[in-house]
Amino acid sequence: MAANAGPESVANNPGYCDSPYAATRSYFLQQTMYRIKDPKASLDLIKRLDFEEAKFSLYFLGYENPETIPNDSSEKTAFLFNCKATLDLTHNWGTESDPDFKGYHNGNSDPRGYGHIGITVDDVYKACEGFEKLGVEFAKRPDEGRMKGLAFIKDPDGYWIEIFDFGRMSGLINGPSS
């Protein structure tokens, strides 16, 4: 059966179902982000976090039982940044060998659109040390910019990947716990 499988099948893609590396075993895809013009027109069901100073809102969508979402702001933030999600990576056959293919627009320069995916890690600083050793390009290191304690790295196609741990995200959004 595997011999007749298409080029996108698990059988023809080594690494697709490999065991994770010990150092990344606890990492998980937490979010994907894209920019929207009008959330009221775009979304029927939203979970919202406002950042008045920075003038943006986050809308979290998922398949969670609403009764399990905490009411406390700090607990809700930790809950939102600890939800698991899925991501669709689409490969258009032939692009990898087409010399005229220039790649995709990553959405983080004009015209802005798609933003990034987010990966929850155990410790953002330790994870970034590992990315540094691998020669991964950073768009933002954990102690750069206004929001300290989170990072953005770039994948080989130039897409941004946010790296954070949900404990620090709760502190960034809600301030230190008393």
NULO-127932 format. One line per field, with one value per residue (C-alpha): residue number from 1; x, z negated, y. Coordinates in nm, 2 decimals. Layout:
N
k = NUM, ...;
east = X, ...;
up = Z, ...;
north = Y, ...;
***
This chain:
178
k = 1, 2, 3, 4, 5, 6, 7, 8, 9, 10, 11, 12, 13, 14, 15, 16, 17, 18, 19, 20, 21, 22, 23, 24, 25, 26, 27, 28, 29, 30, 31, 32, 33, 34, 35, 36, 37, 38, 39, 40, 41, 42, 43, 44, 45, 46, 47, 48, 49, 50, 51, 52, 53, 54, 55, 56, 57, 58, 59, 60, 61, 62, 63, 64, 65, 66, 67, 68, 69, 70, 71, 72, 73, 74, 75, 76, 77, 78, 79, 80, 81, 82, 83, 84, 85, 86, 87, 88, 89, 90, 91, 92, 93, 94, 95, 96, 97, 98, 99, 100, 101, 102, 103, 104, 105, 106, 107, 108, 109, 110, 111, 112, 113, 114, 115, 116, 117, 118, 119, 120, 121, 122, 123, 124, 125, 126, 127, 128, 129, 130, 131, 132, 133, 134, 135, 136, 137, 138, 139, 140, 141, 142, 143, 144, 145, 146, 147, 148, 149, 150, 151, 152, 153, 154, 155, 156, 157, 158, 159, 160, 161, 162, 163, 164, 165, 166, 167, 168, 169, 170, 171, 172, 173, 174, 175, 176, 177, 178;
east = 0.00, 0.28, 0.44, 0.12, 0.08, 0.09, 0.38, 0.21, 0.15, 0.31, 0.50, 0.67, 0.76, 1.03, 1.01, 0.63, 0.56, 0.91, 0.94, 1.01, 1.36, 1.39, 1.46, 1.14, 0.91, 0.69, 0.66, 0.33, 0.17, -0.05, -0.18, -0.18, -0.25, -0.37, -0.49, -0.86, -1.03, -1.35, -1.39, -1.76, -1.82, -1.56, -1.63, -1.95, -1.78, -1.47, -1.26, -1.10, -0.80, -0.75, -0.41, -0.52, -0.17, -0.05, -0.39, -0.47, -0.69, -0.64, -0.93, -0.89, -1.10, -1.09, -1.28, -1.29, -1.59, -1.68, -1.76, -1.39, -1.27, -1.18, -1.33, -1.03, -0.83, -0.49, -0.62, -0.80, -0.48, -0.28, -0.57, -0.58, -0.20, -0.20, -0.46, -0.34, -0.42, -0.35, -0.18, -0.22, 0.11, 0.03, 0.29, 0.22, 0.39, 0.68, 0.76, 1.07, 1.23, 1.09, 1.37, 1.11, 0.92, 1.01, 0.84, 0.54, 0.48, 0.51, 0.26, 0.49, 0.59, 0.36, 0.11, 0.05, -0.17, -0.08, 0.12, 0.27, 0.22, 0.29, 0.47, 0.45, 0.77, 0.88, 1.12, 1.15, 1.51, 1.63, 1.44, 1.60, 1.95, 1.88, 1.76, 2.07, 2.29, 2.11, 2.17, 1.80, 1.73, 1.55, 1.30, 1.29, 1.48, 1.32, 1.46, 1.41, 1.12, 0.83, 0.71, 0.99, 1.00, 0.88, 1.06, 1.00, 1.21, 1.19, 1.13, 1.32, 1.04, 1.06, 0.74, 0.75, 0.71, 0.64, 0.81, 0.67, 0.59, 0.24, 0.36, 0.55, 0.26, 0.02, 0.26, 0.31, -0.06, -0.19, 0.12, 0.30, 0.08, 0.05;
up = 0.00, -0.09, 0.26, 0.42, 0.17, 0.30, 0.25, -0.05, -0.24, -0.57, -0.40, -0.16, -0.42, -0.67, -0.99, -0.97, -1.26, -1.42, -1.79, -1.91, -2.03, -2.41, -2.44, -2.25, -2.37, -2.58, -2.32, -2.14, -1.88, -2.07, -1.81, -1.46, -1.40, -1.11, -1.08, -1.04, -0.95, -1.15, -1.41, -1.45, -1.08, -1.07, -1.38, -1.54, -1.85, -2.00, -2.31, -2.35, -2.53, -2.48, -2.50, -2.52, -2.55, -2.24, -2.07, -1.96, -2.07, -2.05, -1.96, -2.06, -1.88, -1.97, -2.06, -2.43, -2.65, -2.76, -3.11, -3.16, -3.09, -3.41, -3.50, -3.68, -3.44, -3.52, -3.52, -3.19, -3.03, -3.14, -3.01, -2.67, -2.63, -2.73, -2.48, -2.20, -1.84, -1.49, -1.19, -0.82, -0.63, -0.26, -0.01, 0.35, 0.54, 0.75, 0.57, 0.41, 0.75, 0.95, 1.01, 1.09, 0.76, 0.54, 0.22, 0.03, -0.13, -0.51, -0.60, -0.83, -0.58, -0.36, -0.26, -0.61, -0.65, -0.80, -1.12, -1.29, -1.47, -1.84, -2.02, -2.39, -2.55, -2.90, -2.93, -2.65, -2.74, -2.74, -2.41, -2.25, -2.36, -2.17, -1.86, -1.88, -1.88, -1.57, -1.39, -1.38, -1.27, -1.52, -1.44, -1.81, -2.11, -2.45, -2.60, -2.29, -2.22, -2.45, -2.54, -2.73, -2.79, -2.44, -2.11, -1.74, -1.52, -1.14, -0.97, -0.64, -0.44, -0.65, -0.84, -1.20, -1.50, -1.84, -2.12, -2.48, -2.80, -2.93, -3.28, -3.15, -2.91, -3.20, -3.38, -3.07, -3.01, -3.37, -3.55, -3.83, -4.07, -4.42;
north = 0.00, 0.24, 0.20, 0.34, 0.62, 0.97, 1.21, 1.37, 1.04, 0.95, 0.67, 0.91, 1.17, 1.06, 1.25, 1.30, 1.07, 1.04, 1.05, 1.41, 1.51, 1.49, 1.86, 1.95, 1.67, 1.91, 2.18, 2.22, 2.43, 2.67, 2.92, 3.05, 3.43, 3.63, 3.98, 4.06, 4.39, 4.36, 4.09, 4.16, 4.08, 3.80, 3.60, 3.46, 3.32, 3.50, 3.49, 3.83, 3.99, 4.36, 4.54, 4.90, 5.05, 4.86, 4.91, 4.55, 4.27, 3.89, 3.67, 3.30, 3.04, 2.67, 2.36, 2.39, 2.34, 2.70, 2.57, 2.48, 2.84, 3.01, 3.35, 3.49, 3.70, 3.55, 3.20, 3.26, 3.40, 3.09, 2.87, 3.04, 3.02, 2.65, 2.54, 2.31, 2.38, 2.25, 2.40, 2.32, 2.34, 2.33, 2.22, 2.30, 2.03, 2.14, 2.46, 2.30, 2.25, 2.54, 2.80, 3.07, 3.02, 3.31, 3.19, 3.31, 3.65, 3.60, 3.87, 4.06, 4.33, 4.54, 4.44, 4.29, 3.99, 3.66, 3.70, 3.40, 3.07, 3.04, 2.76, 2.70, 2.59, 2.50, 2.80, 3.06, 3.15, 2.79, 2.73, 3.03, 2.92, 2.60, 2.79, 3.01, 2.70, 2.57, 2.90, 2.99, 3.35, 3.57, 3.84, 3.93, 3.79, 3.75, 4.07, 4.29, 4.52, 4.62, 4.27, 4.10, 3.72, 3.61, 3.57, 3.54, 3.32, 3.27, 2.94, 2.87, 3.03, 3.35, 3.28, 3.40, 3.16, 3.31, 3.13, 3.17, 2.98, 3.03, 3.12, 3.43, 3.52, 3.54, 3.77, 3.99, 4.03, 4.05, 4.18, 4.01, 3.80, 3.94;
***
